[in-house]
Amino acid sequence: MDRIVDEILKIEKAEYEYKGELSSECNNVICGHAIDSFEKFYEKTNNQKKIMAFVKRQLNNTRPSVKKRAEKFMKKWFH
């Protein structure tokens, strides 16, 4: 499970193209999907600190839906 978390976390620094050009918006969308994935197995991993750090960074995401997902995640899991 921890290896999966490490692989998902790599998406944040990846570069994505849309119609042949780099797209930060694609990165934002994928980060939102990562939060959804982490939601499903957060309790079962030893990498909770890494996940929480990733989600905290997404609180500043420029895409409102991703920011909202991050806020919801934090509300549920951050004690």
N, C-alpha and C positions, 0 to 999 in steps of 0.2 A: 504494500500500500504506500509506503514512504517513497518508493521509487516513482510511483505514479504521481504523487504530489510534486516531486522535484521536476518531473517532465512537464506537468501542467504549468508550473511556475515559470518555465522558460518562455512561455508565450508573451509575457509582458515585455520582453526585450526583443522579440522577433519583429521583423519588418514584413509587412503585408502589402501586396499590390492590388489595386483595383483599376481595371482598364489600362494597365501598363504603367501606372504611376503609384508611388508610395502612398499609402493611406493610413493615417493615424486613426481615422474613424473605424477602419476594419479592426485595428488593434483594440479600440475601445469596446467594440461589440464582442470580440473574443474574450476579453477580460470579464465581461458580464457573464458569459457562458461558463467561465472558470469558476466564478462565485457560485453559480448554480450547481456545478459539479461538487465543489467543496461542501456545500450544504448537505449533500447526500452521505458523506462519509467523514465529516469533521470529527465526530466523537470517536471514530475507530482508528485514527492515525496518531502517530507520535510526532507529527510535524505541525502541531497546532500553532506554535509560535510563528512559523514561516507563513502559514495560511493567514493568520491574523494580521501579520505585517503587510501581506499582499492586499488584503481586504481594506486595511486602513489607508493604503495608498490610493485605493479606488474611490475613497470618499472625496477625492479631488478630481475625479474623472470628469471630463467635459461633457460626456453623454449623460443626460439626466436619468435615464433608465438604469445605467450602471451604478451611478451614485446612489440611487434608491435601493438597488439590490445590496450594495455595500452597507448602507444604513440598516437595512432589515437584518442582514447577517450579524452585524455588530450588536444590534439590540437583542438578538436571540442568544448569541454565544459569548459575548463579552461580559464578564462578571466583575 
